[in-house]
Amino acid sequence: MAKLQYLALACLLAAVLPGAASAQTCGLREFASIDLLPNSEVPVVEMQIGGRTLHMMIDTGGVYSSLNADVVDALKVSQHDIKNGMEVYGAGGEQYKTYVEAPDFKLGAIALDKYPMMVAHHALTGNGIDGTLAPDFLSRFEIDFDFAAHKLNFFAPDHCPGKVVYWSDAYVEIPFKVDNITHVTVPMALDGHETSATIDTGASITTLSEAMTRSVFGLSDTSPGMEAIPSAKPDDLFQYRYRFKTLSLNGLAVNNPLIYILPDAAGRTFRRNHDAKMDIDAIYGLHLSGPQLVLGSDVLSKLHLFISYKEKVVYLTAAGAHR
């Protein structure tokens, strides 16, 4: 399903991006400019699927775009089992098992007859959000998050390298790595510790894995400064948070970030599904990969963020910076 999805998307986007294969031009070519909806902790846009207006979260830390099960039911489209041995897990431990061909997919000027999307049976997005747009879709464009202006801009990838920062003369550029599920991972420092982080606009908060909290920073639930979240319920994913001193991205600093400690819920679900001895063998067994440090929208919204999937470079300024 994954290979077919990418092949189909490449063909479909060729139809809606005229000239993408022509000679390279240095200037940016804007393909769509979408309003970010107000009063949301994460970037949310309005789009149409099957003639219905939906609110979709922009999730750079996701894998495949998704629709909530109630939306799928309302659209009256058939669900298909995910096969070929592919397994997709969310941070809360949920496993996605089905997908649909979403009909009449329209996001601004981007229009596709149908588009494959995972079905979220747990309605994980919540808060009036109907689904997610993830890197399977986003990575076909250059994505510009102008949080100060409440705009999400889609550009064609046919520009000259480095010719993308249209809003400011001073900026930071950070080469990034992408894994096999197109997560954007950047080098950074947290309280002087050099590490890497995944850029995840779909996360409202910035998180650090409990394993890295212990091994790198020497912090536990009882460490000075570790705060139990007052409103947390026993079954909530997050129970603790810690205020670090400085988070630095190639010299662009965010001071006193409040970071939530993420338990390994996805790993526990994966291990329950693969508890055979061969599955859990340290060398030859199956393993679930996931980010250790996630930069969420609480940090990212303080920035103007241009993700060039073509160049594998993130361009950054403070939000509201201008010439």
Backbone hydrogen bonds, N-H to C=O, Kabsch-Sander energy under -0.5 kcal/mol:
donor,donor_aa,acceptor,acceptor_aa,energy
5,Q,1,M,-2.5
6,Y,2,A,-2.2
7,L,3,K,-2.2
8,A,4,L,-2.8
9,L,5,Q,-2.5
10,A,6,Y,-2.3
11,C,7,L,-1.9
12,L,8,A,-2.5
13,L,9,L,-2.9
14,A,10,A,-1.4
15,A,11,C,-0.9
15,A,12,L,-0.7
16,V,12,L,-0.9
17,L,13,L,-1.3
20,A,17,L,-1.8
22,S,19,G,-1.7
25,T,158,D,-2.0
30,E,28,L,-0.6
31,F,154,F,-3.5
32,A,154,F,-1.7
34,I,152,L,-3.1
36,L,150,H,-2.7
37,L,44,V,-3.1
45,V,56,M,-2.6
47,M,54,L,-2.3
48,Q,106,K,-2.6
49,I,52,R,-2.2
50,G,103,P,-2.2
51,G,104,D,-0.6
52,R,49,I,-2.0
54,L,47,M,-3.3
54,L,52,R,-0.6
56,M,45,V,-2.9
56,M,54,L,-0.6
57,M,131,G,-2.7
58,I,43,P,-2.7
59,D,57,M,-0.8
59,D,133,L,-2.8
60,T,58,I,-0.7
62,G,59,D,-1.5
66,S,132,T,-1.5
67,L,118,M,-2.7
68,N,130,D,-2.7
69,A,120,A,-1.9
71,V,68,N,-0.7
72,V,68,N,-2.0
73,D,69,A,-2.4
74,A,70,D,-1.8
75,L,71,V,-2.1
76,K,72,V,-1.0
76,K,73,D,-0.5
77,V,72,V,-1.1
80,H,99,Y,-2.9
82,I,97,K,-2.6
83,K,81,D,-0.6
86,M,83,K,-1.6
88,V,96,Y,-0.6
90,G,94,E,-2.5
93,G,90,G,-1.9
96,Y,88,V,-2.3
99,Y,80,H,-2.2
100,V,117,M,-2.7
102,A,100,V,-0.9
102,A,115,Y,-2.9
104,D,113,D,-2.9
105,F,112,L,-2.1
106,K,48,Q,-3.0
106,K,104,D,-0.6
107,L,110,I,-2.9
110,I,107,L,-2.4
111,A,109,A,-0.6
112,L,105,F,-3.0
115,Y,102,A,-1.8
117,M,100,V,-2.6
118,M,65,S,-3.0
119,V,98,T,-2.4
120,A,67,L,-2.7
120,A,118,M,-0.6
121,H,119,V,-1.0
123,A,120,A,-1.2
129,I,126,G,-2.0
130,D,55,H,-3.2
131,G,55,H,-0.8
132,T,66,S,-2.1
133,L,57,M,-2.8
134,A,132,T,-0.5
136,D,63,V,-1.0
137,F,134,A,-2.0
138,L,134,A,-2.5
139,S,135,P,-1.9
140,R,137,F,-1.5
141,F,138,L,-2.1
142,E,155,F,-2.3
143,I,141,F,-0.5
143,I,307,I,-2.0
144,D,153,N,-2.7
145,F,143,I,-0.6
145,F,305,L,-3.6
146,D,144,D,-0.9
146,D,151,K,-2.3
147,F,145,F,-1.1
147,F,303,L,-0.6
150,H,146,D,-0.6
150,H,147,F,-0.5
151,K,146,D,-2.2
152,L,34,I,-2.8
153,N,144,D,-2.6
154,F,32,A,-3.4
155,F,142,E,-2.6
155,F,153,N,-0.5
156,A,29,R,-2.6
160,C,26,C,-0.6
163,K,160,C,-1.8
164,V,162,G,-0.9
166,Y,164,V,-1.6
172,V,316,L,-2.9
174,I,314,V,-2.9
176,F,312,K,-2.5
177,K,185,T,-2.4
179,D,183,H,-0.9
182,T,179,D,-2.0
185,T,177,K,-2.6
185,T,183,H,-0.6
186,V,197,A,-2.7
188,M,195,T,-2.3
189,A,248,S,-2.2
190,L,193,H,-2.1
191,D,246,T,-2.8
193,H,190,L,-2.0
194,E,192,G,-0.6
195,T,188,M,-3.1
197,A,186,V,-2.4
198,T,293,L,-2.6
199,I,184,V,-2.4
200,D,198,T,-0.7
200,D,295,L,-2.5
203,A,200,D,-1.5
204,S,202,G,-0.5
207,T,294,V,-1.7
208,L,260,Y,-2.5
209,S,292,Q,-3.0
210,E,262,L,-2.1
213,T,209,S,-2.4
214,R,210,E,-1.7
215,S,211,A,-2.7
216,V,212,M,-2.1
217,F,212,M,-1.2
218,G,214,R,-0.9
219,L,213,T,-2.4
223,S,220,S,-1.6
226,M,223,S,-2.1
227,E,241,R,-3.0
228,A,226,M,-0.5
229,I,239,Q,-2.5
232,A,229,I,-1.6
236,D,233,K,-1.9
241,R,227,E,-2.0
242,Y,259,I,-2.8
244,F,242,Y,-0.8
244,F,257,P,-2.1
247,L,254,V,-2.4
248,S,189,A,-2.8
249,L,252,L,-2.7
250,N,248,S,-0.6
252,L,249,L,-2.1
253,A,251,G,-0.8
254,V,247,L,-3.0
256,N,245,K,-3.4
259,I,242,Y,-2.8
259,I,257,P,-0.7
260,Y,206,T,-2.8
261,I,240,Y,-2.3
262,L,208,L,-2.9
262,L,260,Y,-0.6
265,A,263,P,-1.9
266,A,91,A,-0.6
268,R,264,D,-1.8
269,T,265,A,-2.1
270,F,266,A,-2.5
271,R,267,G,-2.4
272,R,268,R,-1.9
273,N,269,T,-1.7
274,H,270,F,-0.9
280,I,276,A,-1.7
281,D,278,M,-0.9
285,G,281,D,-1.6
286,L,279,D,-1.6
289,S,287,H,-0.6
294,V,207,T,-2.8
295,L,198,T,-2.8
296,G,294,V,-0.8
297,S,203,A,-3.5
299,V,296,G,-1.2
300,L,296,G,-2.5
301,S,297,S,-2.1
302,K,299,V,-1.7
303,L,300,L,-2.1
304,H,317,T,-2.8
305,L,145,F,-2.0
305,L,303,L,-0.6
306,F,304,H,-0.5
306,F,315,Y,-2.5
307,I,143,I,-3.2
307,I,305,L,-0.6
308,S,306,F,-0.8
308,S,313,V,-2.5
309,Y,141,F,-0.5
309,Y,307,I,-1.0
312,K,308,S,-2.0
313,V,308,S,-1.5
314,V,174,I,-2.7
315,Y,306,F,-2.7
316,L,172,V,-3.2
317,T,304,H,-1.5
319,A,302,K,-2.3
321,A,318,A,-2.0
323,R,167,W,-0.8
